[in-house]
Amino acid sequence: MSLSPAHRHRVAGGALALVLVTALGVAVSGSATEDRPAPAIAPGAVSVDGGAVPWPEDGQTAVALEGSGPVGTRGDGRPVPLASLTKVMTAHVILQEHPLRPGESGPLIEVDRQAAHEAGVGGESTVPLQAGRRYSQRQLLELLLIPSGNNVARLLARWDSGSQEAFVAKMRSAAARLGMGRTTYTGASGIEPTTTSTATDQLVLAREAMRHPVFRDIVATRAVTVPGVGTITNTNPLLDVPGVVGIKTGSSTPAGGNLLWACEVRVAGTSRLLVGAVLHQRANTTPAEGIHAAVDSSRRLITGLRDQLSQARTEG
């Protein structure tokens, strides 16, 4: 059965109600669906108008509050190309295999000829690397996540597993352990359009990745200087939005614009992490149009949810 945009909006509002109730005893008013009544508002609960959530009309979206189970979603939920959001799983696997504590640099990793050569390949997001130069694990994670270096993703994969193919097997295993049943990884960088996922699956990964203090610190960094490379700037313009602390952009013609984001919000006087996945914005146009749409959609969504949560009233 296909749903009209208005009906999908109502369903999304109902799902968001479950997120808020599960996380903080928050209830959404006016968000009942045909299948499920709105949850009862218990004394002391916070009431939010779920019908006013500015969900993106395009693509698919999933949102959750830290500590919640169910998620608020919109869109058909079919797997779509991830582009550079793939690097979130790459970083997650690297940190699982080679944990870093805050302040640690980790082992030195030598740049191989392949990574240096790939820096000159057109049509990809790469970082200029010199063969034989060594960088710490922390520095390579910065080059992976901040300027989104495809050649760095593949270098890390080879360092960890000997080959990108062997590393991809680890990515798939990690996805399976997280219950990401509609996700397929075929490379470490996201350049392959065959690497696909859903907003709901990516939300699961984003919430897990943000448990890594080092990952969380890197994705919140606007710029960093790396010897031999220079100053690198984060590809995520959403970091200019108050409260946003990451996470990662991704764009290509088949993927459109993809964005994983995390924002600290105040709910009933308590700071919570609001995490979202916005995928497949303006797909099959240009990467620039796609990421612009993803950023704009995410900014509206964050602002709408943050304002409602910060102004939520207490019932009873």
VODOMAR-96129 format. One record per residue (C-alpha): residue in one letter; y, z, x; residue number from 1. Coordinates in nm, 2 decimals. Layout:
BEGIN
 type     c2     c3     c1 seq
    a      Y      Z      X NUM
...
This chain:
BEGIN
 type     c2     c3     c1 seq
    m   0.00   0.00   0.00   1
    s   0.34  -0.10   0.15   2
    l   0.63   0.14   0.11   3
    s   0.99   0.04   0.04   4
    p   1.25   0.16   0.29   5
    a   1.37   0.42   0.04   6
    h   1.02   0.55  -0.02   7
    r   0.95   0.57   0.35   8
    h   1.27   0.77   0.39   9
    r   1.15   1.02   0.14  10
    v   0.81   1.05   0.30  11
    a   0.98   1.10   0.64  12
    g   1.19   1.38   0.50  13
    g   0.88   1.56   0.36  14
    a   0.71   1.54   0.70  15
    l   1.02   1.68   0.87  16
    a   1.01   1.97   0.63  17
    l   0.67   2.06   0.76  18
    v   0.80   2.05   1.12  19
    l   1.08   2.29   1.04  20
    v   0.87   2.53   0.84  21
    t   0.59   2.55   1.09  22
    a   0.83   2.60   1.39  23
    l   1.08   2.85   1.25  24
    g   1.03   2.92   0.89  25
    v   1.28   2.65   0.81  26
    a   1.26   2.48   0.47  27
    v   1.40   2.14   0.38  28
    s   1.55   2.11   0.03  29
    g   1.52   1.80  -0.18  30
    s   1.24   1.66   0.04  31
    a   0.93   1.66  -0.19  32
    t   0.71   1.35  -0.19  33
    e   0.49   1.21  -0.47  34
    d   0.18   1.35  -0.29  35
    r   0.31   1.69  -0.18  36
    p   0.56   1.93  -0.32  37
    a   0.84   2.07  -0.09  38
    p   0.74   2.40   0.07  39
    a   0.86   2.71  -0.09  40
    i   1.16   2.87   0.06  41
    a   1.07   3.22   0.17  42
    p   1.33   3.50   0.20  43
    g   1.52   3.47   0.53  44
    a   1.42   3.10   0.57  45
    v   1.67   2.83   0.67  46
    s   1.74   2.55   0.42  47
    v   1.82   2.20   0.55  48
    d   1.88   1.88   0.35  49
    g   1.60   1.65   0.47  50
    g   1.74   1.36   0.26  51
    a   2.04   1.34   0.48  52
    v   1.85   1.28   0.80  53
    p   1.98   0.95   0.96  54
    w   1.65   0.79   1.04  55
    p   1.66   0.46   1.22  56
    e   1.59   0.17   0.99  57
    d   1.42  -0.04   1.26  58
    g   1.10   0.03   1.45  59
    q   0.93   0.37   1.44  60
    t   1.04   0.72   1.50  61
    a   0.88   1.07   1.54  62
    v   1.06   1.40   1.58  63
    a   0.95   1.76   1.63  64
    l   1.09   2.10   1.71  65
    e   0.94   2.30   2.00  66
    g   0.65   2.51   1.88  67
    s   0.58   2.30   1.57  68
    g   0.26   2.13   1.47  69
    p   0.33   1.84   1.22  70
    v   0.60   1.59   1.30  71
    g   0.86   1.41   1.11  72
    t   0.80   1.03   1.13  73
    r   0.93   0.70   1.01  74
    g   0.78   0.35   1.05  75
    d   0.44   0.19   1.02  76
    g   0.29   0.36   1.32  77
    r   0.12   0.05   1.47  78
    p   0.09   0.04   1.85  79
    v   0.39  -0.14   2.02  80
    p   0.47  -0.22   2.38  81
    l   0.60   0.08   2.58  82
    a   0.78  -0.08   2.87  83
    s   0.91   0.19   3.11  84
    l   0.81   0.48   2.88  85
    t   0.48   0.43   3.05  86
    k   0.63   0.61   3.35  87
    v   0.63   0.94   3.16  88
    m   0.24   0.93   3.17  89
    t   0.25   0.82   3.53  90
    a   0.46   1.12   3.63  91
    h   0.25   1.35   3.41  92
    v  -0.07   1.24   3.58  93
    i   0.08   1.27   3.93  94
    l   0.20   1.63   3.85  95
    q  -0.13   1.72   3.71  96
    e  -0.31   1.59   4.02  97
    h  -0.05   1.72   4.26  98
    p   0.14   2.01   4.11  99
    l   0.49   2.09   4.24 100
    r   0.67   2.42   4.18 101
    p   1.05   2.42   4.13 102
    g   1.22   2.37   4.47 103
    e   0.91   2.21   4.63 104
    s   0.93   1.87   4.78 105
    g   0.55   1.81   4.81 106
    p   0.37   1.59   5.07 107
    l   0.53   1.30   5.24 108
    i   0.42   0.96   5.12 109
    e   0.45   0.64   5.33 110
    v   0.59   0.33   5.17 111
    d   0.33   0.05   5.20 112
    r   0.41  -0.32   5.25 113
    q   0.33  -0.40   4.88 114
    a   0.59  -0.16   4.75 115
    a   0.85  -0.29   4.99 116
    h   0.77  -0.65   4.90 117
    e   0.78  -0.58   4.52 118
    a   1.14  -0.46   4.56 119
    g   1.25  -0.82   4.59 120
    v   1.05  -0.94   4.29 121
    g   1.28  -1.07   4.01 122
    g   1.24  -0.97   3.64 123
    e   1.15  -0.61   3.72 124
    s   1.33  -0.28   3.76 125
    t   1.26  -0.19   4.12 126
    v   1.40   0.03   4.40 127
    p   1.47  -0.10   4.75 128
    l   1.21   0.06   4.98 129
    q   1.14  -0.01   5.34 130
    a   0.77  -0.03   5.46 131
    g   0.67   0.26   5.68 132
    r   0.94   0.49   5.56 133
    r   0.82   0.82   5.42 134
    y   0.95   1.00   5.11 135
    s   0.84   1.33   4.96 136
    q   0.65   1.33   4.63 137
    r   0.96   1.48   4.47 138
    q   1.18   1.20   4.59 139
    l   0.94   0.93   4.47 140
    l   0.92   1.10   4.13 141
    e   1.30   1.08   4.12 142
    l   1.29   0.71   4.21 143
    l   1.03   0.67   3.94 144
    l   1.21   0.84   3.65 145
    i   1.58   0.81   3.72 146
    p   1.63   0.44   3.81 147
    s   1.28   0.35   3.67 148
    g   1.13   0.19   3.97 149
    n   0.83  -0.02   3.88 150
    n   0.73  -0.06   4.25 151
    v   0.75   0.32   4.29 152
    a   0.51   0.37   3.99 153
    r   0.25   0.14   4.15 154
    l   0.30   0.30   4.49 155
    l   0.23   0.65   4.34 156
    a  -0.07   0.51   4.17 157
    r  -0.22   0.37   4.49 158
    w  -0.13   0.70   4.68 159
    d  -0.31   0.91   4.42 160
    s  -0.61   0.69   4.34 161
    g  -0.64   0.41   4.60 162
    s  -0.56   0.14   4.34 163
    q  -0.35   0.10   4.03 164
    e  -0.67   0.02   3.83 165
    a  -0.83   0.36   3.93 166
    f  -0.51   0.54   3.84 167
    v  -0.49   0.37   3.50 168
    a  -0.83   0.52   3.43 169
    k  -0.68   0.86   3.49 170
    m  -0.39   0.77   3.26 171
    r  -0.63   0.68   2.98 172
    s  -0.83   1.00   3.03 173
    a  -0.51   1.20   3.01 174
    a  -0.41   1.03   2.69 175
    a  -0.75   1.10   2.54 176
    r  -0.73   1.47   2.63 177
    l  -0.39   1.48   2.46 178
    g  -0.53   1.32   2.14 179
    m  -0.33   1.00   2.19 180
    g  -0.58   0.79   2.00 181
    r  -0.35   0.49   1.94 182
    t  -0.23   0.45   2.30 183
    t  -0.36   0.20   2.56 184
    y  -0.25   0.20   2.92 185
    t  -0.30  -0.11   3.14 186
    g  -0.06  -0.04   3.43 187
    a   0.14   0.24   3.58 188
    s   0.49   0.09   3.54 189
    g   0.49  -0.05   3.19 190
    i   0.57  -0.41   3.29 191
    e   0.25  -0.52   3.11 192
    p   0.31  -0.58   2.73 193
    t  -0.05  -0.48   2.68 194
    t   0.04  -0.11   2.75 195
    t   0.11   0.00   2.39 196
    s   0.15   0.32   2.19 197
    t   0.31   0.48   1.88 198
    a   0.60   0.71   1.84 199
    t   0.37   0.99   1.73 200
    d   0.15   0.96   2.04 201
    q   0.45   0.94   2.27 202
    l   0.60   1.25   2.11 203
    v   0.28   1.43   2.20 204
    l   0.31   1.32   2.56 205
    a   0.69   1.40   2.58 206
    r   0.63   1.75   2.46 207
    e   0.35   1.80   2.72 208
    a   0.55   1.64   3.00 209
    m   0.84   1.87   2.94 210
    r   0.62   2.17   3.02 211
    h   0.64   2.06   3.38 212
    p   0.95   2.23   3.53 213
    v   0.99   1.96   3.80 214
    f   0.96   1.68   3.54 215
    r   1.21   1.85   3.31 216
    d   1.45   1.90   3.60 217
    i   1.43   1.53   3.71 218
    v   1.47   1.37   3.37 219
    a   1.79   1.58   3.31 220
    t   1.94   1.46   3.64 221
    r   2.23   1.21   3.60 222
    a   2.23   1.10   3.96 223
    v   2.08   1.19   4.29 224
    t   2.11   1.06   4.65 225
    v   1.79   0.96   4.83 226
    p   1.80   0.87   5.20 227
    g   1.75   0.51   5.27 228
    v   1.81   0.42   4.91 229
    g   2.15   0.57   4.83 230
    t   2.28   0.72   4.51 231
    i   2.07   0.64   4.21 232
    t   2.19   0.68   3.85 233
    n   1.98   0.77   3.55 234
    t   1.91   0.48   3.32 235
    n   1.94   0.72   3.02 236
    p   2.30   0.71   2.87 237
    l   2.19   0.96   2.61 238
    l   2.24   1.23   2.88 239
    d   2.61   1.22   2.79 240
    v   2.53   1.37   2.45 241
    p   2.58   1.75   2.44 242
    g   2.25   1.93   2.46 243
    v   2.04   1.63   2.57 244
    v   1.81   1.72   2.86 245
    g   1.61   1.39   2.90 246
    i   1.38   1.21   2.88 247
    k   1.32   0.83   2.95 248
    t   1.43   0.48   2.85 249
    g   1.22   0.17   2.83 250
    s   1.30  -0.19   2.74 251
    s   1.17  -0.54   2.75 252
    t   1.18  -0.84   2.52 253
    p   0.85  -0.76   2.34 254
    a   0.91  -0.39   2.34 255
    g   1.27  -0.40   2.23 256
    g   1.44  -0.06   2.31 257
    n   1.23   0.25   2.35 258
    l   1.36   0.60   2.41 259
    l   1.20   0.94   2.45 260
    w   1.46   1.22   2.42 261
    a   1.48   1.60   2.42 262
    c   1.78   1.80   2.30 263
    e   1.85   2.17   2.30 264
    v   1.96   2.28   1.95 265
    r   2.06   2.61   1.79 266
    v   1.86   2.71   1.49 267
    a   1.95   3.04   1.32 268
    g   2.10   3.17   1.64 269
    t   1.79   3.07   1.86 270
    s   1.78   2.79   2.11 271
    r   1.50   2.54   2.05 272
    l   1.40   2.20   2.20 273
    l   1.42   1.91   1.96 274
    v   1.21   1.62   2.09 275
    g   1.20   1.26   1.96 276
    a   1.05   0.92   2.02 277
    v   1.23   0.61   1.90 278
    l   1.04   0.28   1.96 279
    h   1.06  -0.09   1.90 280
    q   1.43  -0.12   1.83 281
    r   1.56  -0.48   1.81 282
    a   1.23  -0.61   1.95 283
    n   1.21  -0.97   2.06 284
    t   1.58  -1.00   2.13 285
    t   1.69  -0.89   2.48 286
    p   1.62  -0.57   2.67 287
    a   1.99  -0.50   2.67 288
    e   2.02  -0.53   2.30 289
    g   1.70  -0.33   2.25 290
    i   1.80  -0.03   2.46 291
    h   2.15  -0.03   2.31 292
    a   2.00  -0.01   1.96 293
    a   1.76   0.27   2.07 294
    v   2.04   0.47   2.22 295
    d   2.27   0.43   1.92 296
    s   1.99   0.52   1.68 297
    s   1.88   0.82   1.88 298
    r   2.24   0.95   1.91 299
    r   2.29   0.93   1.53 300
    l   1.96   1.10   1.47 301
    i   2.02   1.38   1.72 302
    t   2.37   1.44   1.59 303
    g   2.26   1.45   1.23 304
    l   1.97   1.69   1.29 305
    r   2.16   1.91   1.54 306
    d   2.46   1.95   1.30 307
    q   2.23   2.04   1.01 308
    l   2.02   2.29   1.21 309
    s   2.33   2.46   1.36 310
    q   2.49   2.49   1.01 311
    a   2.17   2.58   0.83 312
    r   2.20   2.85   0.57 313
    t   1.97   3.15   0.53 314
    e   1.80   3.19   0.20 315
    g   1.74   3.53   0.03 316
